[in-house]
Amino acid sequence: MFHGSIVALLTPFKGGKVDEAAFQSFVEWHVAQGTHGLVPCGTTGESPTLSHEEHNRVVELCIEAAGGKVPVMAGSGSNATDEAIALTRHAKKAGAQAALVVTPYYNKPSQEGLYQHFKAIHDAADFPIFIYNIPGRSVVDMSVTTMARLAKLPNIVGVKDATADLSRPSRLLTEVGPDFIQLSGEDATAMAFNAQGGVGCISVTANIAPALCSAMQTAWAKGDLKEAFRLRDVLSPLHDAMFVETSPAPVKFAASLLGLATDEVRLPLVPATESARAAVRAAMTKAGLLS
């Protein structure tokens, strides 16, 4: 169900509050642009600064706006296992197709702790779960061995791999086989990830270039390597620009240039600096998103 270009949705704010109308319009735009899947309340959605009420509401808004046309993988991770269980149960009740559960940040659990955390969520929620492995933000890295062990559980169905280690997908493929869904969490290496055994990318850049990201993934799946490589090269400067400063400040500024949302972020994040804004404008112009 989850493959191709899956957007890690930003959460629009206006006057410090979630801009519900802008968010639903944003989701509808993505459906029309050919995005293959939606992820609300991930890192790009500033989930650490959303209240539980806001978090659940954003998931509900996304599912409603998607209207069953594309699948929704709701972010539901936490470094508190009971909280992750509650968020995952809500995602299921709201009508999402799966949950994206990040490795527990700050706690720095052992590999056994990681296993037991995900197993507890699995057992309590009875819902398809994707592991979100992002050592750069969570300061813990789930090993291939632990992931293969978790993959034996029926509802642990895949991974968002943001390690940027391109040996990982092939090593994991050898351990668990092709039914375990491997999605890249790094835009810049998304195509290389597919070549190593992946089937798509949960993308930041797709927020502002959904048609390009979707077309690249579709070309790859069809075996049209010439077109896939062309689109990869068009997108490359955008990937760099989206991370010139801490995400999602750059992508929110980019979205504001397209009239999709404000560039508001919540503390402790701050809006993109002038130098970052210049880099974003330049990359968007080069990619044909701005004239």
N, C-alpha and C positions, 0 to 999 in steps of 0.2 A: 504493500500500500504506500509506503514512504520511499520515494526515490526521486532523483532529479534535483531540481532547484527548490529548496525548502527555505522559506525566509524566516530568519530570527527577528521577529517583528519588534520595532521600536514602540514605545508607549508614548503617545503625544500628551503633553501637558499644556495647560493654559491657565495662567494665574495660580499655579501651584497645584491644580487639580487635574485628574485624568480628563482629557478632552474626549468624551465618549463618541460624539458625533464624528470628529476627525478620525478617530481610530476605526470606526466601522466603515467610513468612506475609504480609508486606507486599505482595509481588508478587501473590500469590494473591488477596488482598483487592482489589487494583486490577483484576484480571481480572473478578472478580465484580461490581465497582462500575461496570463499563462503560468503563473507560479504553481508548482506542483504540490505544495504543502505549506502549512502555517504553524509557526511556533510562537505563541504568546507567552509572556512572562519568563523569558530566558534572561541571560546576562544583558543582551542588547535592549531588552524591555525594562531594564533597571529594576528587576525583581527585588534586589536587596532593600530598596527604598519604598516599595509598595507595602501598604498595610495588608493584613490578611483579607480584609473586606475588599480592598481595591484589587488585589491579586485575583480573587475569585470572580470579581465582576469583569475584569479584563478577559479572563478565559471565557466567561459566558457571552460577552459581547463579540468575541472572535468567532465562536461557534455559531452564534446567531447570524452574523454577517456572512460567514462562509456558506451558509445555507446548504450544507452537504455537498457542495460542488468540489471542494478539495478537502483532504483530511487535515485534522488539527491534532498536533502533538503539544499538549499543555505542559509548560514548565511547572514542576511541582517539587523541586528539590529543597532541601534544608540541611543544616548541620545538626538539627535535632530530629531524630528518627520519628518521633510521634508527630511532629509538625509536618514532615514529609508525607507521612501516612495520611494525615488529614487533607492535605492539598491534593494528593493523588486520588483519594476517594472522591473529592469534590470534582476533579477533572472527569472522572468516570461518570458521576451523576449528571454533570452538565452536558455530556454528550461528546466529549473528545474521543478520538480514536486511539490515543496513546498518551503516555506521560514521559516527560524528559526529566530525569532525576540526576542532579549533579552530585559528584563525589563530595562528601562533607568537608567544608572549608573550615579553617582555623583549628578544629579539633586535632587534625593530623592523625587519624586512626591508622592502625596497622592494616595489613592486607586481610587479616581475619576480621578486623573491625569493619572494613569495607564490605566484606562478604556478608556479615551478619546484618549490617545496615540495610543493604539491598534486599536480602532475603526477608527481613521483617516487613519491608514495604510490599514486596511481592506477595507474601502470605496474607497480609492484612487487606490489600486492595483488590486482588484478583483482577488485574488490568494490565494490558501490554505496557512494558516499561523499556525505555531506552536509557542506557547508562550515558551520562555526560562526563567524559574524562577530560578535564582541563587543568593540568598541573599549574599552569601559569597564574591562575586565579585561586585555585583551591589549596595549593601547596601540598597536594598529595597526588600520587600517580598510581592508578590501578594497573597492576601488572597483567600481562597477557594470560598468565596462569590463573589469576583470580577471576578475570573476565570469562575465561573458558569454563571455569567452575560455575559461575553464575549463569552462563548460557545454557546449562543443563536444566535450569528451572524453566517451566513452560512459558511463563509470561515475561521473561527477560529476553526481548526479541532483537535488540540491536544496540548500537553505540553511536554517539556523536563523539568523534575522536578529534580533539583539539590539541594533540601533543605536537603536531608538525613532524612526527617521526614517520617517515614514509615506509619504514620496514614493518610497522605495526599491522596494517591491514593484511598483508600477505602472511605474516606470522599467525595472526588470529584466524585467517581463512583456513590455514593448515590445521589449526587446533579444533575449530568448531564447524567448518563447512560453510557452504554458500547461503544457507537459509538464515543465518544470523546477519542482520542488515547493518552494514557498515556505512556510515555517513561522515563525511569530512566536516570538521568545524573550523577549517582554515581555508578561506577563500583563495589565497594565493597558490595553494597546492592542490586545489580541488580536482583538477584533471589528472594530475599525477596520482592522487589518492585512488581515483577510479581505476587507473591502470594497474594498481596494486591489489584490487579486489573490492573497492568501494562501489556504491551505486548512486551516489549523489552527495550534496553538500547542504548543510544548514548554514545559510549565508547571511552575512551582514550587508554586503554590497547589493544583494537582491532587493533590499529595502528601496533603493533608488534606481536600480537598473533591472527590474524583474524580467522584462522581455529578453534582454541580452543574456542574463544568467540562465533562464529557461531554455533559450535557443542553444546555448553552448552544451548544456546537459543533454538535450534532445539529440543534437548532432552527434555527440559521443555515443549515445545509446544506439543510434542508427548506424554507427560505423562510418559516418561522414567525417573522417579525421581532418580533412583540409578545412572544412567549415568550423569544426570544433577548435582547431588550433588558431584560426583567424579570430574567433570570438574570445578565446583565452587571451590573446594579445591585446585586443581592444579593451578588455576588462582589467588587465594587469595594473595600469596606473590608478584606476579607481580603487582597487584593493589596497594599494599603498596609501592612498589618500584617506581611506576610511579609518586607518590606524595610525595616522600621523600624530595624533594625541589619543588619550584614553577614550575608547569607544564607550558609549554611543555619541559623544559630543560631535565628532566630525560628521557622522551619518545623519544626525539630527539637523545639523546646519545644512547639509546637502538636501534633505527633505524639505527644509524651509525654502530653499531656492526654487524648488519645484512646486511650491504652494501646497504641500501635502500635510504639513504640521508646523508648529513653532519649533524653534531650536532650544526650548527650555529643557534643562536637565535638573536633577535634584542633587543637592549637596549630599555627600562630599564631592560630587562631580561639579565641574564648572563649564560654562559654554566654551566652544572652541575659540582659541586666540586668533588674532588677525592673521598671523602667519599660517596657521592651520586653515583658516578660511580661504586664503589665497591659494593654498595647495589643493583644496577641495574644488574650488571654482575652476582651476586650471585643468584638473583631471576630468571633471565633468564636461568641460568644453571639448577636450581632446576626444572624449568618448562619444561626442555628439548629443549629450544630454542637455547642454546649454548652447545657445548661439552666441 
